[in-house]
Amino acid sequence: MLEIKDLHATVAGKEILKGVNLVINAGETHAIMGPNGAGKSTLSYVICGREGYEVTAGSVIFKGKNLLAMTPDERAGAGLFLGFQYPVEIPGVSNMNFLRTAVNSQRRYRGQDNMAAGDFLKLVRLKAKELDMDPDMLKRPVNVGFSGGEKKRNEMVQMAVLDPVLAVLDETDSGLDIDALKIVAAGINRLRSPDKSILMITHYQRLLDYVVPDFVHVLAAGRIVKTGDKTLALQLEEKGYAGLNIAENAA
Amino acid sequence: MKLYLDNPEIAVNFEAVKAVLPGADQDRLNDRRRHAITSFSETGIPGPRLEQWKYTNLSFLAKENYPIAAKAEQSDEIRQYFDQSYITAIAGPVVVFVNGYFYPDLSSLPTEQGLDFSVFSQNPEAFYQSLQPSAGSSSLNNLNRALVTDGYDISIAADVTLSQPLQIIHIATSGTNMQSVRSRARIKFGQRSQATIIESFIGADDTRYWFHMVSDVILDRGATAAFAQFQVQGKKALHMTEFHSRLSDHARFNHVSLQLGAELDRSELINSFSGEDADISLSGAYLGRLKQSHDIVTRINHDQPHCRSRQLFRGVLDKGGKSAFQGKVVVARDAQKTNADQSNKTLLLDRGAVANAKPELLIYADDVKCSHGATVGEVDPDQLFYLRSRGLDEIAAKGLLTEAFVSEVFDDLEAGPVAEKFRKYTADWLRKEEMS
C-alpha cells in the first residue's frame, strides 16, 4: 500500500526528516508516536503533499505509484486522506457544499460520474449520524465556530464520506473528551478492512486503547527508532521516551 | 495644472444634434439642455488630477467623441440580452431601454395601484423635472442632462408596498460602437412605502460604447427601498453611473450591486440624510480581469443625528484587473449617535492585479461609532491546501474560496431569485476564468 524509503525532508531549509523507512500493507493499522519536534506532522504533510515541505532524498510509493510526483488533489483522488491536527476554517463554504465538491472531484479523478444528489444526501446524513454530529452543522460553514472536538469530529465525517484507502490521521485524538474519543475511535474502526490502511499519529496511548494498532513506531529526531506492537505504546506510557533511551528533543 | 479637460467638440456636437434630441419640440426642455451644456462646458471632462478621479483616467474623452446612439431595430441580439437579464422567477413588470431609448416591445409596464410610473419620452413634465439643474452637480451629470435621450420616473404613494419587484433593463447593442448611451431616473418613495427595484446593465462585447446614467432617489419618512444592480456590460464598454439617495426620518435604503462587465467601470453612490433614525446599507462585489478597471466611489453624508450606515464591498481581481474603492463618510458636528461602518476587502488571484483602497472618514461629532477596514490579499494557502487535500484541484479550490469570499456581500439578501442571480453571475465569471 505505502512504502516510504529513506525519506529526507526539509522545512524552510532545516532538515526535519532524516531517513524515514516505513512499509504499510493493506489492512494494517499503524501508529506513530514520538516526542515533540520529532517530525510526526512533517511526515504527514510530506505524504499528503503540502507546499513548503521539500523532499531532498528518498521515495514514497503509494499503490505502486510515485506519490511525490502527484499534487495534493491527485493524492486524494488516488485514495489518500489526511486528518488534520488543526482543521482549517473556511467561511462562506457550507460543509455540505464542501463535501459534495470533494466527493465529486474524487469521483471525476477515478473516471466516475457525479454522485446523484439524493444518494449523496443520504450518505452524508448517515455518516454524520454515526459520528453523532448535529445535522445542522452540515449546513454551517466548514469548521467556522466549531469547538476543537467538533472540528475533529468533522474530519471523521469527511473521512467516512470520502472513504479513503489510506488515512493518515494527525493527532485526531487531541482536544477530544472521552465520549467524543470513543465516537471518533469507532469511526476509525469502521474504516478498517482488509483492503484499507490507517496511519495514526498520536502523542498519547489513550486513542490506542480504542483503535488497537498492528504496529507502533517511535519517531525521534527525524527517524523511526523503534518499532513494536501495541505493547510498545504501553511501555512508552509507563516509562516515557527517556525510559526507552529516546532523546526528548533530539531534533 | 488643469483639473478638467476640454473637449470643444462636445458642445459643437450638441448644437448639431439638439434639434433631434427627444423633447426638442419643447422650448423649456431645450432651455434646460442648453443650460446643462453651458454648465458642462464651464468645467469639462474630469481629469486624473482631480482627487476623485485619480484611479480612472478619462483623458481619452478629450480626444474621442461619443455621439449619441440611434434607436435600434428589433433584433435577436436584443432579445438575447433581455433573456439573460430578466429574472423570470420573479416575472412581473419590466421596463427595457435599448441604446438609451424606451423599448416597448419587450417592456411590460407596471400597473399596480399607488405606483406612478412613466418613461421620459412619454411624459414631458417628468422629463423636464429630471433636467432641473442642481447645485454641485458633477460635470458629467450636466453633460447627461444636456444629451440624455430617455429614462424613467417613479413615484410610489404613501403606505403602498409594491407586491412585486420592478425590473429595469438597459441594453446597448453592437451598433453602438464609439457612441454614447445615456439614461436618467427619478424615483420617489412616499411615506412608509416599500419597493424593490432590480436594474441590469448589459451590452455587446467588442463594442466600445459609453453608458452613462444618473439616478436620483428620494425616500420620505419611513420608506423602505431596496435596489439590486447587475452591471454585466460588454467587455469594451465604458460604464459610469451616479446614484444619489436622500433619506428622511426612519427611512431605510438598501443598495446591493455586482460589477463584472465593462472595460472602464465607475460607480458612484452618493447618499445623505435629511431626517433622523434612518438607515443606509451599501454593498457590492466587483470582479475584474484583462484590462478591466472598477472604480467604486461611495459618499455618505451624516448630516443628521441617530442615523446608521453600513458599507460592505468585496473585490476579486485576476490577471490584468484593476480596482479602486473610495469610500467617504462625513459626520457633521451635530450628527451625534451616528453609527457608520465600512468594510472593503479585495482578493488578488494574480500578483499582476492592482487594488486600491481609500477609506476616508471625516468625523466632526464626538459621540459616534464609526469603523472602517480595508484589506488586499491573496487566497489563504492553508485553506487552499485543506481543499486540495480533499480532492479539489487548484482551480476548483480557488474558485470555491473566491465564491465564498464574494458571497458575504449576498449573504444578507433574502434567499430567492435575486440572490440566485448574483451567485450565478459570480459563478459564471469564475468558471470563465478556468477556460482562460
Interface residues (C-beta under 8 A of the other chain):
Chain A: C48 G49 R50 E51 T71 P72 D73 R75 A76 G77 F81 L82 F84 P87 V88 I90 P91 G92 V93 N97 F98 T101 A102 V103 S105 Q106 Y109 P141 Q158 L162
Chain B: P381 D382 Q383 F385 Y386 L387 R388 S389 R390 G391 L392 D393 E394 A396 A397 L400 L401 E403 A404 F405 S407 E408 D411
